[in-house]
């Protein structure tokens, strides 16, 4: 009986170290309507002409979104929404964005890359569960390049970044976010294992007490 209990405890702990993942991310070339509910505006800007620029969404109260790059950034309004570009105006190869409040994330993102000379881009997404890079996404130099990013299974997007594989981007515009929400902490695998072992240990001690009590009654 004890051997079986110990074996069951070990099996449970092993399973807990690598829990099954059911979250997913989907990146689609194009603008999928209806998945976002907040537009990023160019207003109440802080950090203009620096490598970290923060601006508002059109919600009430406004949420704040921070753009970062290896180049100094500035922007303007385009169709009522933010257009973010490098201060020098000669193109950039790296740009990322996230909520200014690090405890918040989002479930959907639409953005439009206005290209300069790049033909391929890597798009990296950091969530509360994983980091995923969508490599070598085709970029057209002849017009807009809309992308729609969506998450499922409880996965919350913390940041998105675009990096030119070759060439440069001109700007990123028409940023839209969907379902801004608090980021849920996910226990590390070792934490899961310790929790299971702790519960199993309590159960084992209770079993020992019951066994000892039974033996005393027999004597």
Beta strands, then each sheet from edge to edge (+ up, - down):
strand 1: 24-29
strand 2: 38-39
strand 3: 50-56
strand 4: 64-78
strand 5: 81-86
strand 6: 94-99
strand 7: 104-105
strand 8: 108-115
strand 9: 120-127
strand 10: 131-138
strand 11: 144-152
strand 12: 157-164
strand 13: 169-178
strand 14: 181-182
sheet 1: 1+ 11- 8+ 13- 2+
sheet 2: 1+ 11- 8+ 13- 5+ 4- 3+
sheet 3: 1+ 11- 8+ 13- 5+ 4- 6+ 12- 9+ 10-
sheet 4: 7+ 14-
end
